Amino acid sequence: MPFYRVNGMLVHLKLAGPRSKWPAPCCARLESGERCMGISTVLCDWPLDGGGTCDAPLCEEHGLQVGEDRHLCPLHAPRRGELPGQAELFEA
């Protein structure tokens, strides 16, 4: 049974049904190396060298929306202009 931060308070959620086996991960908030413990609602869409995306779990507060259904984590958000030929995918 996971702990999450909801409205600034740490709460213990008892989940039922299918979510009890696969609860949502906590927000990664990668810039400081610690988790904010918020309920993850989006994943980071930064493309990786080996294929795929970063997929860091992020809460609504820490996921920077840079397009329709595209979000970046705090670690990759400042670097969105570094992608030659793919910058149009991450227009704000």
Backbone hydrogen bonds in HBPLUS format (Angstrom, degrees):
<---DONOR---> <-ACCEPTOR-->    atom                        ^
c    i                          cat <-CA-CA->   ^        H-A-AA   ^      H-
h    n   atom  resd res      DA  || num        DHA   H-A  angle D-A-AA Bond
n    s   type  num  typ     dist DA aas  dist angle  dist       angle   num
A0013-LEU N   A0002-PRO O   3.07 MM  11  5.97 157.4  2.12 168.2 175.1     1
A0004-TYR N   A0011-VAL O   2.88 MM   7  5.48 160.5  1.91 160.3 166.5     2
A0011-VAL N   A0004-TYR O   2.71 MM   7  5.48 169.8  1.72 173.8 175.8     3
A0005-ARG N   A0037-MET O   2.52 MM  32  5.09 149.1  1.61 132.0 133.8     4
A0006-VAL N   A0009-MET O   2.84 MM   3  5.39 158.2  1.88 159.7 154.1     5
A0009-MET N   A0006-VAL O   3.07 MM   3  5.39 166.7  2.08 116.7 119.0     6
A0020-SER N   A0017-GLY O   3.15 MM   3  5.75 155.7  2.21 115.2 122.2     7
A0021-LYS N   A0018-PRO O   3.18 MM   3  5.74 148.6  2.29 112.0 119.4     8
A0040-SER N   A0025-PRO O   3.03 MM  15  5.65 153.5  2.11 169.8 168.2     9
A0027-CYS N   A0038-GLY O   2.88 MM  11  5.26 143.3  2.01 144.2 153.3    10
A0028-ALA N   A0057-PRO O   2.68 MM  29  5.57 163.4  1.71 162.8 158.1    11
A0041-THR N   A0058-LEU O   2.90 MM  17  6.24 150.9  1.99 148.4 148.8    12
A0042-VAL N   A0058-LEU O   3.19 MM  16  5.38 169.3  2.21 156.4 157.3    13
A0058-LEU N   A0042-VAL O   2.88 MM  16  5.38 161.6  1.91 160.6 157.0    14
A0044-CYS N   A0056-ALA O   3.07 MM  12  5.16 139.6  2.24 127.2 139.3    15
A0055-ASP N   A0044-CYS O   2.95 MM  11  4.63 151.6  2.04 141.2 137.5    16
A0045-ASP N   A0071-HIS O   2.78 MM  26  5.69 164.3  1.80 164.8 162.8    17
A0054-CYS N   A0046-TRP O   2.83 MM   8  5.35 139.1  2.00 143.3 156.6    18
A0048-LEU N   A0052-GLY O   3.09 MM   4  5.77 164.5  2.12 134.2 136.3    19
A0051-GLY N   A0048-LEU O   3.19 MM   3  5.32 162.6  2.22 110.6 114.2    20
A0063-GLY N   A0059-CYS O   3.05 MM   4  6.02 135.2  2.26 153.8 164.5    21
A0064-LEU N   A0072-LEU O   2.98 MM   8  5.17 158.7  2.02 160.4 153.7    22
A0072-LEU N   A0064-LEU O   2.88 MM   8  5.17 144.9  2.01 133.7 144.6    23
A0066-VAL N   A0070-ARG O   2.95 MM   4  5.68 156.5  2.01 137.4 145.1    24
A0070-ARG N   A0067-GLY O   3.25 MM   3  4.93 158.1  2.30 116.4 109.8    25
A0076-HIS N   A0073-CYS O   3.09 MM   3  5.49 126.6  2.38 109.5 121.7    26
A0077-ALA N   A0073-CYS O   2.91 MM   4  5.90 148.7  2.01 164.2 174.4    27
A0079-ARG N   A0076-HIS O   2.98 MM   3  5.28 143.9  2.11 110.4 121.6    28
A0080-ARG N   A0077-ALA O   3.42 MM   3  5.57 167.1  2.43 115.0 113.9    29
A0082-GLU N   A0079-ARG O   2.98 MM   3  5.52 168.4  1.99 124.5 128.0    30
A0086-GLN N   A0083-LEU O   3.22 MM   3  5.32 157.6  2.27 115.2 120.9    31
A0089-LEU N   A0086-GLN O   3.01 MM   3  5.55 153.0  2.09 113.7 121.8    32
A0090-PHE N   A0087-ALA O   3.00 MM   3  5.41 149.8  2.09 110.3 119.0    33
